[in-house]
Each structure stands twice: as structure tokens, then as C-alpha cells.
Amino acid sequence: MDSYGFRRPLSCLFLLIIVAFASISVTDAAFAAKKKKAGKKASTNKGFGAPPATLEETLAKFPTRMPPNPASLDCPCGSEKTYGNCCGPLHESQVCPTMTDVLRSRYSAFKWRNIGHIIATTHPTCRDYQEDKVAWAKDLNKEGMFDSFEFVKLQVGPEEAGANENEGFIEFKVTMKGRDEEDEILKARRRSAAAVAGMETVVKERSRFLRDPDIGAWTYASGDVSSEVAGLEDAKLNS
């Protein structure tokens, strides 16, 4: 045989080997790309984007009036105890053993802008209760925290029994003072003060509370405001 007869079969074999390796490489590349794409979908909640923010994540974005190291400070509710020995533990646990605990801790929550506690201590029968707590928190942050007013003083009446051991009432007064428009939270949100700066007003309310018999915790159910206050005609001191 001449040299041509040997070269052609070797060339064909070499070509087949190249084609085979190329096919394997293409297949491996396609598999790797498919695997990477599947992994990317899995990491983005099955292709529907990032999961919605939790209530805790939403609350963390809101401004607060909580002072630094509050535990040793006088409690905002006026109990003459420190915050660490009064409303602080209630804000931490979000469980109130008495009706008075609910009222005082909610007052402190409004004063220091603790939206989470307002939500946690509101009974599901309350007219302002919302199943979507993230949306509810956003509503409170926008309109429901009385940002135009400074909470000055809380006067708490005695606890009154209701129809049964799981219902009760308390009458109270809250003294509030109009904030200056230079207030940092009002300025940050580009809101004007709804009240006359420095003017004090008093809100009177008879609140109804309900007790969960399973855990013994009380929550706020409703309230009847007994006086009209400039700037608060349509608002109540509730969630």
C-alpha cells in the first residue's frame, strides 16, 4: 500500500475522536448551564422574586423615639418606676397580665413610637385590627402614632369588672402637647404639625379590655372618647 492508504484512515479516526470530545464538551456545558439556571431559580423563591418582608423587618425600618439605654430612665407611663422595672419587660414579652399593664404599656409605646407593641396588644375584635400585620404596621407608621403630639401625662383610673372575668374597663386621661414642626420625625417625613405647637389638650377615654383565658393575657378591644380635641376629632388613642 502507498502512504495515502495509511494516512486517510488515521485522519478519519482522529476526526472522529475530535467530534466525540466536542460532543461531550457541548453536552457537559449544556448540563452545567441548565443546573446553574435551576439553582438560580431556587434561590429566588421559585422564580417569583425575593420573599416579602416580615413584620420584624418592616418595623426595623420605622423611626422611633426610644432613647438610648432606656432601662434606667423613668418609665414614660408615669408610674415612678424605671422603664426596666415597668413597661420595658411588657414591651419585651408583649404579654400583659393586667388591664392596667395594657394601658400603661400602650401609652409608653405611643410616646416612644413602639408600633410592634401596639399591634401585639390589640384584640382581634378591635375595629382597627388587621390580619395583614405588615400593612397594619405601615398604616400606623404613616398616620396612627399621633406624631404631631407629644405625650405629656397619663392619669389612670381603677380597673372595673365587665360581664365576666375576661372583660374589664378603665377610664383614663392623656395630656398631649402639639409638637413643633422642627420635630425630627415630622421633618424626615415631610409632615406638618396638625396641632398648635405647645398647646396642651386632654383626651378622655373609657377603654374596654379582653382577657385570653388560655394564657391569661389582656389586650385592648375598644375605647369611647368622651371629649373632642382639636386635631384629634376623628382619632382615638388606640391602634
Stockholm file with secondary structure:
# STOCKHOLM 1.0

chainA/1-239         MDSYGFRRPLSCLFLLIIVAFASISVTDAAFAAKKKKAGKKASTNKGFGAPPATLEETLAKFPTRMPPNPASLDCPCGSEKTYGNCCGPLHESQVCPTMTDVLRSRYSAFKWRNIGHIIATTHPTCRDYQEDKVAWAKDLNKEGMFDSFEFVKLQVGPEEAGANENEGFIEFKVTMKGRDEEDEILKARRRSAAAVAGMETVVKERSRFLRDPDIGAWTYASGDVSSEVAGLEDAKLNS
#=GR chainA/1-239 SS CCHHHHHHHHHHHHHHHHHHHHHHHHHHHHHHHHHHHHHHHHHTTTTTCSCCCCHHHHHTTSCCCCCSSGGGSBCTTCCSSBGGGTHHHHHHHCCCSSHHHHHHHHHHHHHHTCHHHHHHTBCTTSTTCCSCHHHHHHHIIIIISCTTEEEEEEEEEEEEECSSTTEEEEEEEEEEEECCTTCHHHHHTTCCCSSCBTCEEEEEEEEEEEECTTTCCEEEEEEEECSCCTTCTTCCSCC
#=GC SS_cons         CCHHHHHHHHHHHHHHHHHHHHHHHHHHHHHHHHHHHHHHHHHTTTTTCSCCCCHHHHHTTSCCCCCSSGGGSBCTTCCSSBGGGTHHHHHHHCCCSSHHHHHHHHHHHHHHTCHHHHHHTBCTTSTTCCSCHHHHHHHIIIIISCTTEEEEEEEEEEEEECSSTTEEEEEEEEEEEECCTTCHHHHHTTCCCSSCBTCEEEEEEEEEEEECTTTCCEEEEEEEECSCCTTCTTCCSCC
//
